[in-house]
């Protein structure tokens, strides 16, 4: 009885089939897209990175917020906010300062002016003490505002007539 195998009596190993070479065909010319310009590439990269920053309910901050991205304030903030994104002031939050943002949602309290926004939404629990300048405005029943609201004017003819004191169709006795 042998304790080892005789190498000459091993069964032949199956040989693998030869692999077919891979083909790397170029896509048709219509599918090739040009690379975006550097400014477009940076803008799309910023859109992908753009997130939301949160000031939590138990936080109080004094300073200035600038940048791109969305900001949600649930605590207390004193200072100016200038973002290329949306600003949300949560219920129970207080903000004191001027605001510049694409969209502003107010469910808490804002003491200060909204200097520029494409849309402002004053929610039911929201309170605004200050002036407002926006393209569009939504006001929910139960919300409060004390100040001037300037909305719906474009940068063309209507804005020029508003600067001359002709707001809401009233002439106020001034001549053009």
Helices and strands as residue ranges (DSSP letters): G 7-9, G 29-31, H 38-49, E 52-55, E 60-68, E 70-73, E 76-84, E 86-89, E 94-96, E 99-100, E 103-106, E 109-111, E 114-116, E 119-122, E 127-129, E 132-134, E 136-139, E 144-146, E 149-151, H 157-163, G 167-169
